[in-house]
Amino acid sequence: MILSVLTAAGLTVAAAGPALAAEEAIRGADLSVLWALPFAGVLLSIAILPLALPQVWHHHYGKIALGWALAFVLPYAALAGPSASTHLVVHAALAEYIPFVILIGTLFTVAGGILVTGNLHGSPGTNTVILTIGTLLASLIGTTGASMVLIRPLLRANDERRHNAHVVVFFIFLVSNIGGSLTPLGDPPLFLGYLKGVDFFWTTSHLAHETVFCALILLALFYLLDSWFYRYDHKFRALADPTPDTKRLGIVGGINFALLAAVVGAVLVSGSWRPGIAFTVYGTVVELQNLVRDGLLVAILILSMLLTPKATREANDFSWGPILEVAKLFAGIFATIIPVIAMLKAGRDGAFAPIVVLVTRPDGAPDNAMYFWASGILSSFLDNAPTYLVFFNLAGGDAQTLMGPLAMTLTAMSCGAVFMGANSYIGNAPNFMVKAIAEERGVKMPSFFGYMAWSCGILVPLFALATWVFFRV
């Protein structure tokens, strides 16, 4: 995971071939929609195999993800040449995948060292308060950070309930996604917008109404649904203390809050400090500020492991299983998503041209409602950060214009990319980690399609209502 080692290895590889810009190694306009099949294969494997072949999936999901990655890389190498294929893989690894894994791995490790003690009883009121705190916290330390800090105490509070999967589902809706809408720290798409020139507090002022609207409705729905399940869970209601005995409500491992602040600082520094120094690694530009950020994050991860007592992590049921599952599966996703993003970037010249036409009115003006839904639906299954960037550029790519005359268009695409990451387990990295942690704790989580039944039944009508209230003009 140490980026400097991988960069050194990449520089060694670079000496073996000519320099070629990564974006020149693949032209989305030249690709058939058939190149999206490996990505579809990854999605269907995640959706079907855990149900159809659970033992095979549990023991070999990493190999299956690798197989689908090779289903794109090898045919593309045969068609365009090994050099072009290698450029794509190196670019995806150095510019996207490795920083992604370092960030979520650090947040997972640091948050895993924070233990909330006390006999929390998973009543509707307690659960709603936890979800509310998590929703607010997500914009401060990111959806991944907030999810990892609060999912374990929430699971412990509800560990004896007969029905508890819905608690985790709403947690994913609110804490892992919608709550991260108010600052660039909350979710990667908004941080990309910040790097492109969107003011830091622009999202706070312009996405506040939409975020509060959706969050309040979801919290109210959750309270009603949880109250209904709680009412008929007579066995759990009779338990005075369903969680392990502790003296009082408190927090152990508080040093990790300082480390979470350090993570936020490292991310902000990479967005504001521009020394103008960069290295070209086999066609991929690696900027110094990003190397420094990732180095700091790895150092923070190591500090968290050294400074947090082993007993604290054991009491928190901390294990590396969830983050390893995310890392392996998203390796396949990041590889197979390459041609899909390229075809989207090709705009009207690519295989997905109908999507581009969809967001533009006959007079050439942007259709804000369609920006919300198009960026959102694609972010439900693709990496929402590059998807946001595609629509950002499609709307002109000038931050000042998008914050001014086209402010509602920027609001729409920002809400779509962040909110609709909740539509599927792979819409946002915390979704899958929360699911993995919950299943490790014995919660019978819905399948891939089962979760989408929840999101289609609850989120889609909510987003339709939000469209009518905010984006119809």
Secondary structure as GFF3:
##gff-version 3
##sequence-region A 1 473
A	DSSP	alpha_helix	3	14	.	.	.	ID=ss1
A	DSSP	three_ten_helix	22	24	.	.	.	ID=ss2
A	DSSP	three_ten_helix	28	30	.	.	.	ID=ss3
A	DSSP	three_ten_helix	33	36	.	.	.	ID=ss4
A	DSSP	alpha_helix	37	52	.	.	.	ID=ss5
A	DSSP	alpha_helix	54	80	.	.	.	ID=ss6
A	DSSP	alpha_helix	82	91	.	.	.	ID=ss7
A	DSSP	pi_helix	92	97	.	.	.	ID=ss8
A	DSSP	alpha_helix	98	111	.	.	.	ID=ss9
A	DSSP	beta_strand	115	117	.	.	.	ID=ss10
A	DSSP	alpha_helix	124	157	.	.	.	ID=ss11
A	DSSP	alpha_helix	165	174	.	.	.	ID=ss12
A	DSSP	three_ten_helix	178	181	.	.	.	ID=ss13
A	DSSP	alpha_helix	188	195	.	.	.	ID=ss14
A	DSSP	alpha_helix	202	206	.	.	.	ID=ss15
A	DSSP	alpha_helix	208	231	.	.	.	ID=ss16
A	DSSP	alpha_helix	234	237	.	.	.	ID=ss17
A	DSSP	beta_strand	250	252	.	.	.	ID=ss18
A	DSSP	alpha_helix	255	272	.	.	.	ID=ss19
A	DSSP	beta_strand	278	281	.	.	.	ID=ss20
A	DSSP	beta_strand	284	287	.	.	.	ID=ss21
A	DSSP	alpha_helix	288	307	.	.	.	ID=ss22
A	DSSP	alpha_helix	310	315	.	.	.	ID=ss23
A	DSSP	alpha_helix	321	345	.	.	.	ID=ss24
A	DSSP	three_ten_helix	347	349	.	.	.	ID=ss25
A	DSSP	alpha_helix	353	358	.	.	.	ID=ss26
A	DSSP	alpha_helix	368	379	.	.	.	ID=ss27
A	DSSP	alpha_helix	384	394	.	.	.	ID=ss28
A	DSSP	alpha_helix	399	403	.	.	.	ID=ss29
A	DSSP	alpha_helix	407	419	.	.	.	ID=ss30
A	DSSP	three_ten_helix	420	423	.	.	.	ID=ss31
A	DSSP	alpha_helix	429	440	.	.	.	ID=ss32
A	DSSP	alpha_helix	448	466	.	.	.	ID=ss33
A	DSSP	pi_helix	467	471	.	.	.	ID=ss34
###
